[in-house]
Amino acid sequence: MSEILEIVMLLCFGASWPVNVLKSYRSRTTKGKSLLFLCLIILGYIAGIASKLLNQGYMASFSSKWYVLFFYVLNLLMVTVDLCLYFRNRRLDREAGR
């Protein structure tokens, strides 16, 4: 049951990241964004991935539970894209004198 709840959590976060990435891409500004927040989320996903990889019970059943790790990695990639957009938008803000 705890794995199902973990997947629900990952899906909920995962559903919001594409929307956030699109908003960052379209807005072309860092206003309303927090570099610290993005870095903490990335650190959290890295810790979650490391936890799975270091958990012997999980790794022993990896062939039937690989999807949990997949969602951690997918969410990490989306937040990393948002982080890259943050730096692009910061540059655009500087060029525009904002």
N, C-alpha and C positions, 0 to 999 in steps of 0.2 A: 504494500500500500504506500509506503514512503517513497518508493521509486515513481509511482504514478503521480503523487503530489509534486515531486521534484520536476517531473516532465511538464505538468500543468504550469508550474512556476516558470520554467524555461520557455514554454510556448507563449505565455502571457508577455514576458519580457521580449521574446523574439518577435511577436506581432507588432510591438511598438517601435522597434528599432528601424525597420524599413521606412516607416512614416517619418521618423526623426531624421533619417539620412536624407530623404527627399526634401524635407523642410530645410535642412542645412544647405543642400545643393541649390535650391531655388532662391533662398533668401540672400545668399551671397554676402552675409554679414555674421559676425560673431556675437552680435547683440542678443542677449538672453541665453547665451551658452556659457558653460563653465568648463574650463580646461581641467581643473581639479576633479570635478564630477566625472568626466569622461575617463580620466586616468584611474580613478578609484574603481569605476565599473570594470575597466580592463583588468586591473589587478584582481578584482573579485572573480572574474571569469577564469583567469589564469590559476588562481588558487583552487577553484572548483575543478578544473581540468587536472591539476596536480593531485588533488584529493582522490579523484577517480583512478588515476594512474598508479597511485601508491596504495590503493585499497586492494588487498589480496583477494578478498571475497568478490569484489566487482570484476577484477581482472580474470579470475577463475571462470566467471560466467560471461566474459566479454562477448563471446560469439552470439549470445542471445540477448545481450543488453547494450550493444554497441550504440544504439540510437540515443541513449542518454548523453554519452560523450559527444556524439555528432551535434546535438543541439547546443551544448556548451561552446563547441568550436564555431558553429554557425553564428551564434550570438556574439562571440568574441570578434569574428570577422566583420560583422556589421558595425560594432562599436568602433573598431579600428578604422573602418571607412569613414565614419563620422568624425573621428579624430583627425584624419587626413583632411577632410573638408573644413574642419575648424582652422587648420593652419592655412589652407587656401583662402578661406574667408577673412582671416586676420590680415593676410597680405593685401587682399582687396580693400579691406577697411583702411589700411595704411595708405594705399595708393589714392583712395578717395578722400583722404584727410579726415576720416571719422574717428 
